[in-house]
Amino acid sequence: MLRSRCTKPGGGGGLSNGVQKERMKPEDMYILSRDGAIISSPSPKPYPHKPSKCSDCASLFMKYSFFLLIQAYHMRNAGAVIHSHGMEFCLATMINPHLKEFRVTHMEMIKGIKGHGYYEELVIPIIENTAYENELTDSLAKAIEAYPKTTAVLVRNHGIYGWGDSWISAKTQVHIWLSILVFWILWRLN
């Protein structure tokens, strides 16, 4: 259960750092205890593979995942978390560096975000980045609690954390956010 809830596809960060997340198998992942201690490590791979490293953001995922499991799992049925450093997510937070949240309405893609419709206002909180990902834990938890309808949190100049009831749902939610933000960025820059 920990592995499926704490790992994520895409580049950068994660419980097993420096590997292609889409190609990971259970034996490629770190297994951590509730307090973040490593229970099991991946076996070393032959050259040219680099040795895996448990990411600096492991504690963030542990607290974040347990936060979701304990406090938000029942409210949102969150079963997977995805983190992305996509440039569009960064740009959306940089265009107006004073925004604390991103709001949009009347866009077709809004219907794809769980619990939202075309006429509703879709809101995603923006939290400030820190020097180390594990320092994001408290502000990320506060944002999730303050925005019960959101399926993601943007981190300024960093990326996005998104979730869903499965990895497929989480990936879909993040992809829809990507589409909305790309459209918004292009509109703002015109």
Secondary structure, DSSP 8 states (H G I E B T S, - for coil): -HHHHH---SSS-SSSBTS-GGG--GGGS-EE-TTS-EEE------TTS---B--TTHHHHHHHHHHIIIIIHHHH---EEEEE--HHHHHHHHSSTT-SEEEE-S-GGGGGSTT--TTS-EEEEEE---SSGGGGHHHHHHHHHH-TT-SEEEETTTEEEEEESSHHHHHHHHHHHHHHHHHHHHHHH-
